[in-house]
Amino acid sequence: MKKTILILALLVGTVFNLQAQENDAFKEDAIRLAEMGSKAAEVSLNQVYTMIPEDKVEDFKKELSPIMQNFYKKIGEKSMELYTHDQVKEILKFYDSEIGQKHLEVQEEMTKLTMGTMAQELQMELMPLMQKYMSGQ
């Protein structure tokens, strides 16, 4: 009887250990996905760097690094709620492909464009519409 209980305990422990390892791999992949897909955050940081004296930018980046890693971790954890591990692997496979790399490059450029003049133009177009509905007309 003791041997049966011991064997069952070892079996349950092994299953939990395998599940934890799979979860760790899923989390690592989800964080990598967050890092690859967060070019918009990096683009907006380029604007922040221009506001810091040039001789202090590298120090700023060093202190910023753990903050960004925590940010990516949070995005990764949220991704784990929205995607399966297999889906995350497929998205990563896409990002690792030639067309995926091109998408990431274009995404960065598009973010720069849409956050700049295009966003201002949209805001100018939306303002009259917003005022119309805010005033109750």
C-alpha positions in Angstrom: 0.0 0.0 0.0 2.8 2.4 0.9 4.5 1.7 -2.4 1.3 2.5 -4.3 0.9 5.8 -2.5 4.6 6.6 -3.1 4.3 5.8 -6.8 1.1 7.9 -7.1 2.8 10.8 -5.3 5.8 10.6 -7.6 3.6 10.4 -10.7 1.5 13.5 -9.6 4.8 15.3 -8.8 6.2 14.5 -12.2 3.0 15.7 -13.9 3.0 19.0 -12.0 6.7 19.5 -12.8 6.1 18.9 -16.5 3.2 21.3 -16.5 5.4 24.0 -14.7 8.1 23.5 -17.4 5.6 23.9 -20.2 4.1 27.0 -18.5 7.6 28.5 -18.2 8.3 27.9 -21.9 4.9 29.4 -22.7 5.7 32.5 -20.6 9.2 32.9 -22.2 7.6 32.7 -25.7 4.9 35.1 -24.7 7.4 37.6 -23.4 9.5 37.2 -26.6 6.3 37.9 -28.6 5.6 41.0 -26.5 9.2 42.3 -27.1 9.0 41.7 -30.9 5.6 43.3 -31.2 6.2 46.3 -29.1 8.0 48.5 -31.6 5.4 51.3 -31.0 6.7 51.6 -27.4 10.3 51.8 -28.6 9.3 54.4 -31.2 7.7 56.6 -28.6 10.8 56.3 -26.4 12.9 57.8 -29.2 10.9 61.0 -28.7 11.6 60.8 -24.9 15.3 60.4 -25.6 15.3 63.8 -27.4 14.1 65.5 -24.2 17.0 64.2 -22.1 20.5 65.7 -22.3 22.6 63.7 -24.8 25.2 62.9 -22.2 22.6 61.3 -19.9 20.7 59.2 -22.5 22.7 56.0 -22.0 22.2 56.2 -18.2 18.5 56.7 -18.8 18.4 53.7 -21.0 20.1 51.5 -18.4 17.6 52.5 -15.8 14.7 52.1 -18.3 15.7 48.6 -19.3 14.2 46.8 -16.2 11.1 48.9 -16.4 10.6 47.8 -20.1 11.4 44.2 -19.2 8.6 44.3 -16.6 6.3 45.9 -19.2 7.0 43.1 -21.7 6.5 40.6 -18.9 3.0 42.0 -18.2 2.1 42.0 -21.9 3.4 38.4 -22.2 1.3 37.4 -19.2 -1.8 39.0 -20.8 -1.0 37.3 -24.1 -1.1 33.9 -22.2 -4.7 34.7 -21.4 -5.6 35.5 -25.0 -3.5 32.9 -27.0 -2.6 29.3 -26.6 1.1 28.4 -26.5 0.8 26.9 -30.0 -0.6 30.2 -31.3 2.2 32.1 -29.8 4.7 29.7 -31.4 3.1 30.2 -34.8 3.2 34.0 -34.4 6.8 33.8 -33.4 7.5 31.6 -36.4 5.9 34.3 -38.6 8.0 37.1 -37.0 11.2 35.0 -37.5 10.4 34.6 -41.2 11.6 37.0 -43.8 8.1 38.5 -44.3 7.6 38.7 -40.5 10.9 40.7 -40.2 9.7 43.0 -43.0 6.4 43.4 -41.1 8.3 44.4 -38.0 10.3 47.0 -39.9 7.3 48.4 -41.6 5.3 48.4 -38.3 8.0 50.6 -36.7 7.9 53.0 -39.6 4.1 53.1 -39.7 4.1 53.8 -36.0 6.4 56.8 -36.5 4.1 58.1 -39.3 0.9 57.6 -37.5 2.1 59.0 -34.2 3.3 62.1 -35.9 1.6 64.2 -38.6 -1.1 61.7 -39.4 -2.3 61.7 -35.8 -2.4 65.5 -35.8 -4.3 65.5 -39.0 -6.8 63.0 -37.6 -7.2 65.0 -34.5 -7.9 68.1 -36.6 -10.6 66.3 -38.5 -12.2 64.8 -35.4 -12.4 68.0 -33.4 -15.4 69.5 -35.3 -17.2 66.2 -35.1 -16.6 65.8 -31.4 -17.7 69.4 -30.8 -20.9 68.8 -32.7 -21.9 65.9 -30.5 -20.6 67.3 -27.3 -22.7 70.4 -27.8 -25.8 68.3 -28.4 -26.5 69.4 -32.0 
